[in-house]
Amino acid sequence: MPKAIRKLKTEVKRQRATGQPLTPRQKRELAALAAMPDHQIDTSDIPELPPNAWKDAICGRFCRPLKQAVSMRLDADVVVWLKKRGKNYQTRANNILRQRMLDESKRA
């Protein structure tokens, strides 16, 4: 990877960590990188993983999806069933819905 790109990536990471906005120059450089065709981007420092490297991957373990507050009307017996295992019944409901969503998206 060219030294200029490594330096830019380091600057961007530092600014993101401290909450500083990107400079106009950094925005231009990032736009130029985004416009480059994939075959011109040097990825030699990040070799691709073999497909079986992902077989035990867990979705959402380190990166959590953005949560959105919603109001739902559920049957009382469903709420009792969710709450009977203790705290975090909303998380359990989310996990049940997520699994159903993933199962259905695999079939489609």
Buried (B, 14 or more C-beta within 10 A) or exposed (E): EEEEEEEBBEBBEEBEEEEEEBEEEBEEBBEEEEEEEEEEEEEEEEEEEEEEEEEEEEEEEEEEEEEEEEEEEEEEEEEEBBBEEEEEBEEBBEEEEEEEEEEEEEEE
